[in-house]
Amino acid sequence: MGSGIAKGMQAGVKTASPAELQQVVGGLDTAEKAKLLGALKVDDVPKSPTSITVYYHGPTVMNAYGRAIGIYLTLDQAGVKYDMKGPADMPEGSAMAVPVVDIDGVCMGQCPAILVALGEMFQLSGKTPEEKMRCLQALEDMNDVFGERAKIAEDAERKKKWFTYLDKKIQDKKWLAGTSEPTIADFHGVFAFEALKNKSVDFSEFPNMTKWWADIQAYPVVAKMYESCVDGRVMLPNF
């Protein structure tokens, strides 16, 4: 009998609308609500980190955000508190190079990998499997754009190939992964496109990416970072 009741409840939850579920829960007395809450598997709910530290040159040692641009923007978008410390303070053996992020005592290096972890932790890498796939693809595309910044600046055919691809990819989408809000891919894209800007790459003939670049710079957490670039601070040093 107990199994039948459980199956019936599961079926009811699956088919009920949010409003119907709220009506059912609202009809329970205090003791019944406590019993229901006690039965929920709270261990399945992701726990927010209690401590986050980003180890990097900028902006604490170097007056620029540099390679950690996407990391800072992701954490700002998540609305979480974090500390910024220089490489000298990084726990020994954390990674070969900064940036490194320490989350509750677990250190991780490599920007793309850090962004994937943060995106999953704070739900900033898409909601559906399709969005997550597009996000990861776009993240690696932006990483490659940074890696090829000099070639894109010097080789007109290479620039055309890259921007034709990117422009078509984002067609009919506002953000790189086709999500309703920016993801880790867009935030890493700020880093990549700042590198292109330092190389004086003109991509104005590609309307979709031109619009994306304007939109992401105007997005609140990104605009706030740009606004903080005063007293000699820059987004990215020219390297």
Summary of the structure (lengths in Angstrom):
residues: 239
radius of gyration: 22.3
end to end distance: 69.9
largest distance: 73.9
contacts: 679
relative contact order: 0.11
helix: 57%
strand: 7%
